[in-house]
Amino acid sequence: MVSASWEEINRSSRLLATQLITQVTDDMQLMEEEIFAPLLPIMPYQDVDKVIEYINVAHSLYIS
């Protein structure tokens, strides 16, 4: 679910505003592949330790 509507493309620079995407799960394609778009997926978590494990084990691609 995109939490903000796509803004008009700036025709001179061809840039899109960053879009927040909510209700994301770890099995979605968005979370399994490298993203070449201004997208920011938001995944809810209840346990901070699980977040750290998720990032360290499976998704080092997202760490900058």
CNS distance restraints for C-alpha pairs under 8 A (distance, minus, plus):
assign (resid   1 and name CA) (resid  21 and name CA) 5.61 0.50 0.50
assign (resid   1 and name CA) (resid  22 and name CA) 5.47 0.50 0.50
assign (resid   1 and name CA) (resid  23 and name CA) 6.25 0.50 0.50
assign (resid   1 and name CA) (resid  24 and name CA) 7.77 0.50 0.50
assign (resid   2 and name CA) (resid  19 and name CA) 6.96 0.50 0.50
assign (resid   2 and name CA) (resid  20 and name CA) 6.12 0.50 0.50
assign (resid   2 and name CA) (resid  21 and name CA) 4.49 0.50 0.50
assign (resid   2 and name CA) (resid  22 and name CA) 6.30 0.50 0.50
assign (resid   3 and name CA) (resid  19 and name CA) 7.38 0.50 0.50
assign (resid   3 and name CA) (resid  20 and name CA) 5.71 0.50 0.50
assign (resid   3 and name CA) (resid  21 and name CA) 5.73 0.50 0.50
assign (resid   3 and name CA) (resid  22 and name CA) 6.35 0.50 0.50
assign (resid   4 and name CA) (resid  19 and name CA) 6.30 0.50 0.50
assign (resid   4 and name CA) (resid  20 and name CA) 6.59 0.50 0.50
assign (resid   5 and name CA) (resid  19 and name CA) 7.78 0.50 0.50
assign (resid   6 and name CA) (resid  16 and name CA) 7.74 0.50 0.50
assign (resid   6 and name CA) (resid  17 and name CA) 7.36 0.50 0.50
assign (resid   6 and name CA) (resid  19 and name CA) 7.24 0.50 0.50
assign (resid   7 and name CA) (resid  16 and name CA) 6.81 0.50 0.50
assign (resid   7 and name CA) (resid  17 and name CA) 6.38 0.50 0.50
assign (resid   8 and name CA) (resid  16 and name CA) 7.42 0.50 0.50
assign (resid   9 and name CA) (resid  14 and name CA) 5.98 0.50 0.50
assign (resid   9 and name CA) (resid  15 and name CA) 6.02 0.50 0.50
assign (resid   9 and name CA) (resid  16 and name CA) 5.55 0.50 0.50
assign (resid  10 and name CA) (resid  14 and name CA) 5.10 0.50 0.50
assign (resid  10 and name CA) (resid  15 and name CA) 5.61 0.50 0.50
assign (resid  10 and name CA) (resid  16 and name CA) 7.02 0.50 0.50
assign (resid  11 and name CA) (resid  15 and name CA) 7.73 0.50 0.50
assign (resid  16 and name CA) (resid  38 and name CA) 6.95 0.50 0.50
assign (resid  17 and name CA) (resid  38 and name CA) 6.73 0.50 0.50
assign (resid  18 and name CA) (resid  38 and name CA) 4.53 0.50 0.50
assign (resid  18 and name CA) (resid  39 and name CA) 5.56 0.50 0.50
assign (resid  18 and name CA) (resid  40 and name CA) 7.05 0.50 0.50
assign (resid  19 and name CA) (resid  38 and name CA) 6.28 0.50 0.50
assign (resid  19 and name CA) (resid  39 and name CA) 4.92 0.50 0.50
assign (resid  19 and name CA) (resid  40 and name CA) 6.05 0.50 0.50
assign (resid  20 and name CA) (resid  39 and name CA) 6.08 0.50 0.50
assign (resid  20 and name CA) (resid  40 and name CA) 4.81 0.50 0.50
assign (resid  20 and name CA) (resid  41 and name CA) 5.95 0.50 0.50
assign (resid  20 and name CA) (resid  42 and name CA) 7.00 0.50 0.50
assign (resid  21 and name CA) (resid  39 and name CA) 7.00 0.50 0.50
assign (resid  21 and name CA) (resid  40 and name CA) 5.98 0.50 0.50
assign (resid  21 and name CA) (resid  41 and name CA) 4.68 0.50 0.50
assign (resid  21 and name CA) (resid  42 and name CA) 5.90 0.50 0.50
assign (resid  22 and name CA) (resid  41 and name CA) 6.15 0.50 0.50
assign (resid  22 and name CA) (resid  42 and name CA) 4.96 0.50 0.50
assign (resid  22 and name CA) (resid  43 and name CA) 6.73 0.50 0.50
assign (resid  23 and name CA) (resid  42 and name CA) 6.84 0.50 0.50
assign (resid  23 and name CA) (resid  43 and name CA) 6.36 0.50 0.50
assign (resid  23 and name CA) (resid  44 and name CA) 7.52 0.50 0.50
assign (resid  24 and name CA) (resid  28 and name CA) 7.00 0.50 0.50
assign (resid  24 and name CA) (resid  31 and name CA) 7.97 0.50 0.50
assign (resid  24 and name CA) (resid  41 and name CA) 6.34 0.50 0.50
assign (resid  24 and name CA) (resid  42 and name CA) 6.04 0.50 0.50
assign (resid  24 and name CA) (resid  43 and name CA) 5.17 0.50 0.50
assign (resid  24 and name CA) (resid  44 and name CA) 7.88 0.50 0.50
assign (resid  25 and name CA) (resid  31 and name CA) 7.49 0.50 0.50
assign (resid  25 and name CA) (resid  43 and name CA) 6.29 0.50 0.50
assign (resid  26 and name CA) (resid  31 and name CA) 5.65 0.50 0.50
assign (resid  26 and name CA) (resid  32 and name CA) 7.31 0.50 0.50
assign (resid  26 and name CA) (resid  43 and name CA) 7.83 0.50 0.50
assign (resid  27 and name CA) (resid  31 and name CA) 6.70 0.50 0.50
assign (resid  27 and name CA) (resid  32 and name CA) 6.89 0.50 0.50
assign (resid  28 and name CA) (resid  32 and name CA) 6.56 0.50 0.50
assign (resid  29 and name CA) (resid  33 and name CA) 6.12 0.50 0.50
assign (resid  30 and name CA) (resid  34 and name CA) 7.72 0.50 0.50
assign (resid  30 and name CA) (resid  35 and name CA) 7.01 0.50 0.50
assign (resid  30 and name CA) (resid  41 and name CA) 7.68 0.50 0.50
assign (resid  31 and name CA) (resid  41 and name CA) 7.71 0.50 0.50
assign (resid  34 and name CA) (resid  61 and name CA) 7.36 0.50 0.50
assign (resid  35 and name CA) (resid  39 and name CA) 7.46 0.50 0.50
assign (resid  45 and name CA) (resid  50 and name CA) 7.75 0.50 0.50
assign (resid  45 and name CA) (resid  51 and name CA) 6.88 0.50 0.50
assign (resid  47 and name CA) (resid  51 and name CA) 6.67 0.50 0.50
assign (resid  48 and name CA) (resid  52 and name CA) 6.39 0.50 0.50
assign (resid  49 and name CA) (resid  53 and name CA) 6.22 0.50 0.50
assign (resid  50 and name CA) (resid  54 and name CA) 5.97 0.50 0.50
assign (resid  51 and name CA) (resid  55 and name CA) 6.26 0.50 0.50
assign (resid  52 and name CA) (resid  56 and name CA) 6.07 0.50 0.50
assign (resid  53 and name CA) (resid  57 and name CA) 5.79 0.50 0.50
assign (resid  54 and name CA) (resid  58 and name CA) 5.76 0.50 0.50
assign (resid  54 and name CA) (resid  59 and name CA) 6.69 0.50 0.50
assign (resid  55 and name CA) (resid  59 and name CA) 4.88 0.50 0.50
assign (resid  55 and name CA) (resid  60 and name CA) 5.97 0.50 0.50
assign (resid  55 and name CA) (resid  62 and name CA) 7.71 0.50 0.50
assign (resid  55 and name CA) (resid  63 and name CA) 7.82 0.50 0.50
assign (resid  56 and name CA) (resid  60 and name CA) 5.91 0.50 0.50
assign (resid  59 and name CA) (resid  63 and name CA) 7.74 0.50 0.50
